[in-house]
C-alpha cells in the first residue's frame, strides 16, 4: 500500500533501529538492528521495526479495511470493537490460513484478490484490486530472491523450475511457524505447530515450514495446467529437474549464504574479508551489490563501508553465477544490549 501511495519504492532506504511509536516499541525477531537498510532488504529479512514504521504511515484502520474489502478478515480475541493498531503489521491480530492464501494469490495475480473456490465448476467472483500490478511485480521480485531453505535446490539449479516467491513468519513464543509462497501457477500456504497452541521452541517459519513449502512445490507439475493435474499419475518432478552439479557454476566457500559477519572496522583501510569459491578452474570474480571486488595477490578482499545487508556473487570463467545473501554487524551493535 505504501508503494502504491508513492511513499516509497523497493529500493528506498528506511531506518532499522530501536524506535518507539507512542507507547508501543516493537523489536526485531533476533533483537538485532541493522541501521539504514533498503525496503527490499527489510522485507526479505523480516525486519519488524521497518514494517511498523510503514504501517504508521498508511494507518492500521485503512490497512485492515483494504484487507476486509478483499475478503480477508482480521480476527481479534476481543472482537471487532478493538481498535486497529500498529501491531497488526507483526501479527498482533489473527488471520486464517485461507485468508492468507487469498492475499498471496493476489500477489501472484497482479494485485487482484478473489475468494477461494472449493468446487471446480463454481463460478469465479469479481476480483478486487488490492494493489497495482507494478507493485505486485516489485514485491514478487523481492520475495523470489529470499534465501532457499537449507537442503533444498535453489531455483537456478533446477531445470525448468518456476521461481518461487516466498515469505516466512513465526508467531510470539514459537507457537506458529508459517511459510507462504507462489509461482506463476501455484500458491501454497504452510502452517506448522501444535493444535493446542503450545510452543515449539526454536521452530521458526524458515526452519519448520519453508522446507515443507519447497517439498510441495517440487511435487507439483511445472508446465501442465491445473485442469490436467488431477489426472496426473506420474511421480513428483522435483528430483527429475535437478541438473548435474558440475553445471551449477562456482560454489561459494566464504561467505556462505545467510551468514552474519562481525566487522571490527569499516572502510578502505579496514582488514576486510577474503572471499573464496570453488570452481572447475580455481578462478572466480566476486561482486558485492553489483560492484566488482578488486583482487590483490590473487585474493578478492572485500572491505564493507557500513553495517547492513549485502549480496555477494561469484562468477566463473563460463559466466555462471552463485549468490550468498549476508549481513554485516559492527562491534558497537553487539555491545549495545538493545541490539
MOCORPE-V335561 format. One record per backbone hydrogen bond with DSSP energy under -0.5 kcal/mol. NH is the residue of the N-H (numbers start at 1). CO is the residue of the C=O. E is the energy in kcal/mol with one decimal. If there is no record, write none. Layout:
BEGIN
nh = <NH;NH>
co = <CO;CO>
e = <E;E>
END
This chain:
BEGIN
nh = <5;6;7;8;12;14;16;17;21;22;24;25;31;35;37;39;40;41;42;43;44;45;46;47;48;51;52;53;54;55;56;57;57;58;59;63;64;65;66;67;68;69;70;70;71;72;75;79;82;88;89;90;91;92;94;100;101;102;103;104;105;106;107;108;109;110;111;112;112;113;113;122;128;130;130;131;136;137;138;139;140;141;142;143;144;145;145;146;152;157;158;158;159;159;161;165;165;166;166;167;169;171;174;175;177;178;179;180;181;182;183;188;190;192;194;197;200;203;204;208;209;209;210;213;214;215;216;217;218;219;220;220;228;229;229;230;231;232;233;237;238;241;241;242;243;247;248;251;252;253;254;258;259;261;261;263;267;270;273;275;275;276;278;279;285;287;288;289;291;293;294;296;299;300;301;301;302;302;304;308;310;312;312;313;314;315;316;319;322;324;326;326;327;328;329;331;334;335;336;339>
co = <1;3;2;2;9;37;35;15;24;20;21;23;28;16;14;12;10;38;38;39;40;41;43;42;46;47;48;49;50;51;52;53;54;54;55;59;60;61;62;63;64;65;66;67;68;67;94;76;79;85;86;87;88;87;75;96;97;98;99;100;101;102;103;104;105;107;106;106;109;111;128;119;113;111;128;111;132;133;134;135;136;137;138;139;140;141;142;143;149;154;154;155;157;241;158;163;182;143;164;180;178;176;171;172;192;169;190;167;188;165;186;181;179;177;175;194;174;200;202;204;204;205;205;209;210;211;212;213;214;215;216;217;225;225;226;226;228;229;231;218;218;237;238;239;157;244;245;278;250;276;276;325;256;259;327;329;304;267;302;273;300;254;251;277;315;313;291;311;288;286;292;299;296;275;294;299;273;300;302;328;326;310;324;287;322;285;320;316;314;312;310;324;259;308;261;263;330;331;332;336>
e = <-2.0;-1.2;-2.2;-0.8;-1.6;-3.0;-2.6;-0.7;-3.8;-0.7;-2.0;-0.5;-1.4;-2.0;-2.7;-2.3;-1.8;-0.5;-2.4;-2.3;-2.2;-2.1;-1.3;-2.6;-0.5;-1.0;-2.1;-2.4;-2.1;-2.1;-2.3;-0.8;-0.7;-1.7;-2.7;-2.1;-2.5;-2.4;-2.0;-1.8;-2.6;-2.2;-1.0;-0.6;-1.7;-2.6;-2.9;-1.3;-1.4;-1.4;-2.0;-1.6;-1.2;-2.3;-3.3;-2.1;-1.9;-1.5;-1.8;-2.2;-2.4;-1.5;-1.4;-1.8;-1.4;-0.9;-3.1;-0.6;-0.9;-0.5;-3.1;-1.7;-2.7;-3.0;-0.8;-1.2;-2.2;-2.4;-2.2;-2.5;-2.3;-2.2;-1.8;-2.6;-1.9;-0.6;-1.2;-1.1;-1.7;-1.5;-0.6;-0.9;-0.5;-3.9;-1.2;-0.5;-2.6;-1.6;-0.6;-2.5;-1.7;-2.4;-1.7;-0.6;-2.3;-3.1;-1.9;-2.8;-2.7;-2.2;-2.8;-2.8;-3.2;-2.3;-0.5;-1.9;-2.5;-2.4;-1.3;-3.1;-0.7;-0.9;-2.7;-2.1;-2.2;-2.0;-2.3;-2.1;-2.1;-1.1;-0.5;-1.2;-0.9;-0.7;-0.6;-0.7;-0.6;-1.6;-0.5;-0.6;-1.0;-1.3;-0.7;-0.9;-1.7;-2.2;-2.0;-2.6;-0.6;-1.7;-1.9;-2.5;-1.0;-0.5;-3.0;-2.8;-2.2;-1.6;-3.0;-0.6;-3.0;-2.2;-3.1;-0.5;-2.7;-2.4;-2.8;-2.8;-2.1;-2.8;-0.6;-3.0;-1.1;-0.7;-1.0;-0.8;-3.2;-0.6;-0.6;-2.1;-2.6;-0.6;-3.1;-2.9;-2.5;-2.8;-2.2;-1.9;-1.9;-3.0;-2.7;-0.6;-2.0;-2.8;-3.1;-0.9;-1.3;-2.1;-1.8;-2.1>
END
